Amino acid sequence: MKKNLPLAILSGLLLWIAWPPTPYTTFLLFIGFVPMLLAIENIIQSTSAKKGKQVFTLAFIGFFIWNTASVYWVYNALKMVGELVAIPITLIPYALGPLLMALACWLYYRLRLVTGRGWSLAGLVCLWIGYEYLHQSWDLNFPWMTLGNGFAVSHQWIQWYEYTGVYGGTIWVWVVNILAFLIYIGLREAQAKKLRLKLISAFVLTILLPISFSLYTYYNYTEQKNPSNVVAVQPNIDPYEKEGSIPANLQIDIMIHLSRSVAQPNTEFFLWPETAIPEYMNEDGINSNIYFKQAQYFLRKYKNSTLITGGETYRFYNNRATPTASPTQQPGVFADNFSSALAIENSGNVQIYHKSRLVPGAESLPFGNALSFLKPVFEHLGGATGAYGSQPDAGVFYSQSGIGADPVICFESIWGEYVARSVRKGAQFITVITNDGWWENTSGKDQHLDYAKLRAIETRRWVARSANTGISAFINQRGDIVQQTKWWTQAAIKQDINLNSELTFYVEHGDYLPKAGSFIAVLLIGFVVVKGRFRKKAVAAV
């Protein structure tokens, strides 16, 4: 452990330094796993006992350093319950990802016991993808640290995400690291010169060919002219005062004033942030709600415009119509609360989208009642107050002129395939409404902005981003941030964006890579179990 622990720590530090939003260090992703692979190899080749335990422990330590240093800002959202109390609670998001990462490495070790190094390393890639896909699919989902997200700062390198999504980046990182590891390990294993030259050539080409293709695509990509004028508003209202000291009508007035300050006669969309209308609205009578009418009244000067705004809504049922419906004080009546996006027009027509990808703990309680004892603390994560209802699939808002907009609420912008589903349904650009003020002035807000660039590339759609406290931005179809606001600054920005109706390969096929990788990972786990049993029987027979 004394020999290999520094290697595991070095891996964690390299991956952290390479991670967004740090500029100019992305290349470290290509060698970040090499020290960890060397530490695991040292353990495998040693004569020590409990090798599997050592592999798991070292992997967990290294990846815990990487994850904690990258998403340290999660603590800021929890410390309102108490600075000391928040520490053990934040260990859940800090440690869960590293536990799954370490499990993938442990399975790699088990695979090495029953097959060769080459096949085991290929299996490690699939096992890692399987972990990432699980971590975006189960109740404790947190795909923030998916490896492919690491290229968000250097988006010029990964224009081919329009074919693969972020999982293409995960595979790329692992293949390059494995080649670097094999080259290095060959120096102490008297590796044949011919094999070493092949590995070096493969290493260089595996880096240069994707980057070259990407740069060629980046500099030759031309958007088709199909302009639409969009305004994004950043009211800069302290999230802890939104439902307290500042009246709802005053908050809406602030956003109306900011919108008018930059609006044009041809503005087709106004974008207000998540929970911009902070008072709960009954969806069955939303047209008569005073705050809804206040927002709608603003549009009277912009006859052809659509306002997309965040809001909190609720719906009553005469039975437990959904798993999230809760009983009310009225007997036989149940209700769902929603974090919603609303598309408001001058007419009486209103479109409502319910946030589907909910933040575990903050907006949904994972695994039903199993973690109910943590509910009072989880309520502070992200500022939510209890479990929200959701809708099962992505949605699209359509303007009066037929323009399709993808309403993405905060955390949902991390899911490439989910955003792609809205694009398949007709979204011609992507809106992201969010409230990143819970994290304060940390790298969390910058990472969230950078990740939106990946959605632009995957779908070849403009992204219009409205954040309550920052950072609001416009991102073009190449992933360039064309315009952005400052953090914690009241502002409104406008942009003529180009609408796009063409579908990329990734939009049409979604997360085919992680699905295939996860399937292979399941087969590998079954293979390890079966071979392990035969191995034990063979040893027992001797």
Beta strands, then each sheet from edge to edge (+ up, - down):
strand 1: 227-234
strand 2: 267-271
strand 3: 277-282
strand 4: 306-317
strand 5: 326-327
strand 6: 334-344
strand 7: 350-354
strand 8: 397-398
strand 9: 404-409
strand 10: 429-434
strand 11: 463-467
strand 12: 473-475
strand 13: 481-484
strand 14: 491-498
sheet 1: 3+ 4+ 2+ 1+ 14-
sheet 2: 3+ 4+ 6- 5+
sheet 3: 3+ 4+ 6- 7+
sheet 4: 8+ 9- 10- 11- 12+ 13-
end
